[in-house]
Amino acid sequence: MKKTLLAVALAPLCLPYSAAAQSPDEVMVVTANRFEQPIKEVIAPVSVVTKEEIEAIQAKSLAEVLRRLPGVQIVSGGYGQNTEVYVRGTSSKHLLVMINGVRIGSATLGSADFSQIPLTGIERIEFIRGSRAALYGSDAIGGVLNIITDYQAGEQQAQISAGIGSDGYTQVGGSVAGTLGQHSWGKLAVKTEQADGFSARQLPFEQDDDGFESHNIVGEIGTAVGDNWQLSLQGYYHDGEADYDDGYGAIGAYTDSSLYNIAAKAAYTRNNLVSEVTLAHNQDKAQNNSQGVTGSEIKTERFLANWLNHYQVNQQLGVGGGLEFYRDSVSNSTTVYEEDERDNVAAYINTLYREGNVQLEGSVRTDDNDSYGTNTTWLVAGAFSFLEDYQISASVGTGFKAPTFNDFYWPNSGNPNLKPEESTNYELSLSGSQAWLDWRITGYRNDVEQLIAWAPIDNSDPFSDWLPMNVEEARLQGIELTTHFNTGPVYHDLSYDYLDAEDTKTGKQLIRRSKHSAKWNVAYLLDQWQFDASALYKGKSYEDAANTETLDAYVLVDVAASYFINDYLTVRGRIANLFDENYTARDSYNVQERSYYATVTYQF
């Protein structure tokens, strides 16, 4: 099926849902419970962002997509610069990031590098808020982000695009997808982009343009075998370079990075059974260099194998389970870790029950790891619908975050006695769905213990050595309000978040988390035009643990417009930071001023 650009553009405005082009009853997600199910049957709060929406808002980075979503606060500078993602107050290392269901990220730093994950080839992004460790294991304390590039069944398309923008930004890309014969399919997307940038940091740091360049490829090939089997091979590759201002005075500092993920999948479907085996290998490699100096190359390689199953016993009851193995291997060109490899073996089961107005969900998972032993996590949730249009739901779940290789095994400063960080998450929600309005209000509390931080071995000795230790605790609690509605032809997506992110030992707020934040996203279609606008408010936060250095509140407004010249040719324009807000996201770092972008897309 070939979709014209104009038909695709209409989709996001037809429904009060992020997942466009489908009715609310048809929107499907795969991340919440590790099998495909209607979004209306998911108890956890889910956001889905489609390829069409990403194109309409003309986002240039993953951070620009995520900052529009409920529960998310972003701290970032220019494109290619370090990006921090806070989900309901949890840090980047507490958000599990996956590509097509396969975990990615550095085992030395303990998180994915959001600044180096491109938008190339993405079909949709599924974002689950709240603990999901009972299904996914380590990292899923704050939520799960699944970046999906899967070929969309029946799609036949080919397009090219080119764009320019402020600070020397340019990009060129293309994609093709379609069937190959009667039973097979293929997809290929490529993109290259670069910018001269601006100085990442303020005086006294080096004052030069810190630009970036990025080259990305996404591909897939697959075939159906008989009536029950599907085989596919998916690949993703990123190669980039980003300049930065070094905190220790190095001149001309830059980071070379490369990421790839290759996954082979075999899926079997018959009657009420779905079973899938995945074998994957990915790599996260980075090297910090400066003028005349080649830095150390730090690399994580991960091999993963999992077997996922779901069986629908009857209309009311579904059961699932799976086995998972992954091996993390790390290397550093200038440093030898005391241990450079560890294995993780896991098993999980989950049950979902739906009868009349009642939904119940339960999951339990056990992980056994070479480095830190066994961790068992669980989740129970329930929902009750009443008065046809309303639902109340509640959930309780545990999670954990594995110590990194740096925490455990860095020579002379690692601590092999560390325990995983652990969490218990509670949620209570009330939601409603009317003809013109959908809304949800959620109260949550996430107690995180055994947080790892540097501390003296002997507090009574002022000259004591310091090591990473399980010494910190935090309580993250808040209220999240989301609503979607139409006023005539205008679609509105609003959210407000109240967050109390407290260090329970000191009573102070955790750094760079605002107590108040809000987002308002608007879309409007007029004849051959599509208009999109977003307003983001981020309240006051603190730069230091003592809460003495304040980061002021700010408002950012972006506007975008698309003109569909015909069914094949589209011209788009965007103004970011429309009112040229002068704000500070992180002490001593610059942010982008008002900037302009234009893109031309042709679909064959």
N, C-alpha and C positions, 0 to 999 in steps of 0.2 A: 504494500500500500504506500503510495507516494503522497506525502503531505505538502501542500504549498505553504510558503512562509506566512501568508495571510491567515490561512486556516489555523495554523499552529498558534499564531499570535492571539487569535480570538479566545483560545482555550482558557488562559488564566483568568479571564474576566467573566467567565460563565458560571463559576462556582465559588462559594465562600470556603474554599479549601486550597491549601498549598499545592496539593497534587492535582494539577489541571488536566483537562481533556477527558475526565471520567466523572461519572456521577458519584456522590458521596458513598453510595452502596458498593461501587465498583473499585474504589481506590484500594490497592493492595500494597502491603508492606511485607518485607522478609526479615527484618532485623529484630523486631520486638521479641519473637519466640523462636527464631532460627528456622522458620518455614513460612511460606506465603499464606497470608490471611488478610481478610478485609480490615481496613483501618478502624472501622466502627467496632470491631470485636477486640481491640487492643485496650487494655486497662491503663497502661502507662501512657504518659503524654508523649506524642509523636509529632514531629514536624517533617514534612516532605517538601523538598525544593526540586523542581523539575528543570530540565535543560532549557525549556522555553522561558522560564522565569529568569534564569541566569542570563540568557541572551537579552531579555527585555530590560533588565536593570543594568546590563552592560558591566557586570562585575569583572574586575581584572585579577582578583585574588580570592582564595578561599576565605580569608578573613572578612572580605567585603560581603560575602554571602552569609557567613555565620553571625555577623554582628546584627543582622536584621531579625534574628530568631529569639524567641522568649528564653529567659534564663541564662543568656550568654552575655558576657562582657569581654571586649577585646582591647588589648593594649598592643599597639603596633605603630611603626613609623612609616617609612616609604616602602614601595614594593621591593621584595627580596630581603627586607630587614627582619630581625627577630620578632616573632609574634607570640604573645601570651594569650591563651584562651581560658577564661574562667567560666565554668558551668555551675550555676547555683553556688558560687563561692569556691568550688574545688578548682585546683590548678590544672594546667595542661597535662601533667603526668597522671591525673586521675580521670582522663577521658580516653577511652579505648578508640583508636582510629583504625579503620579497616578499608581495604579496597576489594570490592566484590566478596565481602565476608572473610577476608584474610587479613589478620592483624599485621600492621606495619609499624615502624618506628625504631628508634635507637635504644639498644639495651644498655648502652653506657650512660646516656643522658636520662633515659627513662620515659621519653615521650616522642611523639612524631614532630617533625619540623614543619609547622603549618605554613611557613613562608616559602617552602619549597614544594608544596603539593599543588600542582597546576589544575586548572579547570578543563583541560583538554579531554574531549571524549566523554564527558560525564553525561549520563542520561538522567540521573536523579541523585539526590542526597537524602538519606534517612537519618534522622537525629532523634535518639531516645534519651529523655531526661530521667535521671534517677538511677539507682544501683541496678546493674544487670550482671553482676559477677556470678550469680547462680547459673548463668548460661554461658558466660564468656571468660570467667576467671579473672586474672590480674588486670588491673587498670580501670575496670568498669565501675568505679566508685561514684563518679559524677554523671556518667552516661556513656552512650555508644554513638559514634559517628561512622556511618557506612557510606562510602563513596562508590556509587554503582555505575559501571560503564557497560553493562551487559547489552548485547544486541537486542533490540526490540522486535519481537516476532512479526514478520510480515513487512518490515520497513524496507523501503527502496529509496535511497536518497544519495545525492552527491552535492557538495557545496564547497565554495571557497570564500575566504574573507580576508580583508586587510584593514588595518586601522592605524591611526596616529593619535598622539595626545601630548599633553604638557610634559615638560622636563625630558623632551626627546624620546617619548614613548612611541614605539612602533611594534606592530605585530602582523604576522601573516600565517594563515592556517587553512586547512582543508580537511574534509572528511568524506568517506564513502561507506555505504552499508547496503547490504542487499542479499538476496538468495543466490546460492551457487548450485545450480541444478535443482532437482526436485526436493531434496532432503537436507541440503546443507546451507550454510550462511557464512558471511564474513563481514568484518568491520575494520576500518582503519581510519584513525584521526591523527593528524600531525599539526604542530603549532610551534612557531618560534617567535619570541618577543624579547624586547630589550628596552632599556631606558637609561638616559644619562643620570637621572635622579637628582638629589640635592644632598647637602651635608647631613649625615645621620645625627650628628651630635653638635651641641653648642660649644662655644668657647669655654674652657681653654683647649678643647680637643681639636684635632685636625679639621680645618675648614676646606673641604673639597667636595665635589659632586660624588656621591656614593650611588653608583648605578648598578644595574643587574642585567643579565641576559639568561634566557631559559630556552631549552629545546626539549620538546616532549613528543612522545609517540604512544598511542594506545591502539591495540589490535586484538582481534578475536576471530577465531575460525571454529566452526562447529558443524555437527551433523547429527541427524536423527537416525537411529538404527532400529528398524522395526517399529512397532507401535509403542514400545515401553522405554527405550533407552535414548538418552541424549549425551553426546560426547563433545567437549569443547576445550579449547586451549586459549587462555587469555593472557595478554602481556601488557605491561605498562613500563615506560622508561622515561626518566627525567635526567637531564644534564644541565647544570646551571653554575653561574658565577655571580656572586653578590659582594659588592664593596661594603666596608663598614669602618667606623672610626674606633680604633683600638683603645681600650681603657688604660693600657700601659705605655702608650706613646709610639707604637710601631707606625711607620709611615706607609701609606698605600696598602692598608690591610684589606684582604678579600678572602672569601670562602669559596672553594671549589666543592660542589656537591653532586652526587649522582645517586639516584634511587631507581630500583627496578623491582618488579614483582611479576613472576610467571606462575600461573596456576592451571593445572589440568584437572578437569572435572568430569565425572561420570555420574549421571543422574538416572534413576530408575523410578518409573511411576506406573502403578497398576492398581486399579480400583481405588481403595482408600489409603494406599501406602505410597509414601514418597521417601526415597533413600538416595543419598548423594555422598560420593567419596571425592575428596579434594586432596591433591598433592601440590604443594606450592613451595617456591623458593623466592626469597626477597633479600635485598641488600640495601643498606643505608650507609653511605660513605661520605665523609666530609674531611676537608683539609683546609686549615687556616694558614694563609701565607701573607707575606708583606713584601715591601720593596727589597729585593735582593735576598730574601730569606724564605726558605721552603719549610713550612711547619709540618707537624706530625699529621699523618693520615689515620683517621679513626673510622673503623668499619664494623658494622653489625651485619652478620649473615644469619638468616633464619630459614630453617627447613620445617615445614608444617605438613601434617597429615591429619585429616579428620574424616569421620564417618558420621553423618547426620541422618536421623530417621524421624518420621512422623507417621502415625497411623490413626486414622479417624475411625474409632470403634463404632460409633453411631452418630446420629445428628447432634447429640448433646456432648459426647465425650471424645476428646482427642488425647493421645499420649505420644510422647516423643523422647528421644534420648540419643546419646552419641558418645563417641570416643575421640579424643584429640591428643596428638603428640606434637610437640615442637621443640626444636633444638636451637638455642641461641649461641652463636660463636662470635667472639669479638677479637679485634686486633688493633694495635696502635704501633705505628711505624717507629716510634721513639721510646716506647715504654712496654715492658713485658708484664702483663697481668699475672698475679699469683695463680689464678685460674682463668681460663679463657673460653670455657664452654660449659653449658649446663642444659639438662634435659627436663622437660615438663610433660608429665603424663596426666591426663584428666578424663573423667567420665561424668556425664550429667544425665538427669532425667527431668522431664517436665510433664505436667498434666493440665489440661484445660477443660473446663466443664461449663456448659451454657444450657440453661433450661428456663424458658419463659423470661422473667425479668432478672434472673440471677446469673452472674458470671463468676467463676472461681478459677484461680490459677495458682500453681505451685511448682517450684523448681528447686533442685538441689544439685550441687556440683562438688566434686572432690578433685583437687589438684595435688599431685605429688612432684616435688621439685628437688633436684640434686642439691641446691644451695640452701634452701630454707625449710625443707620438709613438707608436711602435709597441711593443706588448708581446705576446710569445708565451708562452703557458703550456701545460703538458702534464700528463697523469696516466697512469700505468700501474698496473694492479692485477691480482692473481691470487689464486685460492683453490683449495684441494685438499681434498676430503672423503675421510675414511678411517674404517674400522670402523663405517660406517653413520651413527653419531651424532656424529661429530666433524669439525671443519673447521679448517684453518690457512689464513690469508690474509695478504697483504702488499700494500702500495701505496707509491708515491712520486709526489708531485705538487708543482708549483710554483704560486705565486699572487702577486698584487700588489694594492696599495691605491693608488688615484689620490689625489694631493694635492687638497685642497679649494680652492674659490674663495678662501676666506679665506687659505689658505696661499700661493696663487699671486698674488692680485690685490688684497689689501686695500691701500688707498692708503697709500703711504709705508712700508709694512712687509711687503708681500708679496714673495715671491721667485719670479720667473718661471723660474728655472733649476732648480727642484726636480725630482727624479726620483721616480717611484712607489716606495713601500715594496715590498720583494720578499721572498718566503718560499719555503722548500723544506720539505715535510712528509713524514715517513717514518712508516709504521705497520706493526706486526706483531701479528696477533691469533690467538688460539686459542679456539674456541667448541665447545659441546656442547649437544645437545638430547635429553633423555630424556623418558619419559612424564610425569613430574611436575616436571621441572626443566629450565630453559634458562639457560645461562650464557655469558659471553664475557669474556675478559681481553685487553686491548689495551695494548701499549706504543707510545708515539709520541714523536716529536721534531720540533719545528717551529722552524727557524732563520729569524728575521725580520731582514732587513738594511735599511739606508737609512731607518730609522725617522725620522720628521720631529719635530724638537723645536726650541725656541728656543735660539739659541746666538749668541755674539758673532762678528761678521764677522772681527775680528782678535783672536785670543786674547792677543796680547802687549800690546794696548792696553786698559787698564782702563776707558776711556771709549768704547770701540767701540760702535757701534750693534748691536742684536740683530735677527736675522731668523730665520724658520723655515728650518731646514737639515736635510739628510740626515746626521745625526751619530750616531744611536743604533743599537744592535744588541741583540737579545734571543734567548735560547735557551729554548724552552718544551718541557719533556720530562716525561713522567709515565707512570703506569699507571692504567688505567681498568678497573674490575671491575663487571660488571652481572650480575644473576641474577633470574629470575622463577620462582616455584614456588607450589604450593598445599599447605597443611596442612589436610586435610579441606575444609571450606567456606570457609576463609580464604585469600585470595590475597595474596601478598607480592611486592613489587618493591623490590629492594635494589641499591644501588650504592655503590662506594667509589672515591675519586679521590686519587691521590698526584700532586702537581704541583710541579715545580721550575721556577719562572718567574724566570729570571736575566737581569739586565742584564749582558751579557758584557763590557762595558767596565769596570764597577765591581765585578762579582762579587756585587752585592746583589740581593735579591729585589724584583721589581716590586711596586708598592704594591697593597694590598687583595686580593692573591691568597693564599689559604691553601694551605699544603702538603698538608694533610689535610682532606678533606671526605667526608661520607657522607649518604645518604638512605635512609629506610625508609618505604615506602608500603604500607598495608594496607587491604584491603576485605573486607567480610563481609556476607552477606545472610541474614536470619532472618525467615521469613514475609513480612510486609508492610514490614519494616524493612531499610534498608541503612545500614551503618556504614563510615565511612572515617576513617583516621588517617594522619598523616605525622609523621615525626621527621627533623629536619635538623641535622646537625652541621657547623659551619664552624670550622676550627682557627684558630690564631693567625696573624695577618698583620701587615703594617706599613702605617702611614699616610704615611710619608715615604720618599724615595728613599735616604736614608742608613741606613734600618732602625734608627733610634733610638727611634721612637715606635710602640709596640705596640698592636694591636687584639686584645683577648683573645678566646679561643675561646668559642663559645656553642652552645646546643642550643635549637631551636624545635620545639614540638609543637603540631599542629593536630588537632582532631577534628571530624567532621561526621556528621550523621545525617539520613536521609530516611525519612519515613513515607508510604507509598502508601495513602491512605484508600480509594481505589478506582482503577479504570483511568484516571480523568480528573483526579483531584485529588491533589496531593502537597504535603506540608508539609516543609520542610527547616530545619535549624538547624546552626550552626557556631560553634565557639569557636576563635579564633586566638590563638596564643601562650598555650596552656593554662596553663602554669606561671608566666606573667607574668615571663618572662626579661628582666632588665635588661642590655642589651648595647649595644655601639657598633658600627655598621656603617661609619660615616665620622666622622671627628673633628668635633666641635661640632654634629653633627646628632642630633636625637631620632628614636626609632623608636616604633612603636605598642605600647602596653601590651596586656594581655589584652583581647580585644574579642569581641563577640557579634553574631551575624547570624541573621536568620530570613527565609525566603522561602516564598511560597505560589504554586504553579503550577497552572493549570487548562488542560487540553487538551480541545478541542472534538471 
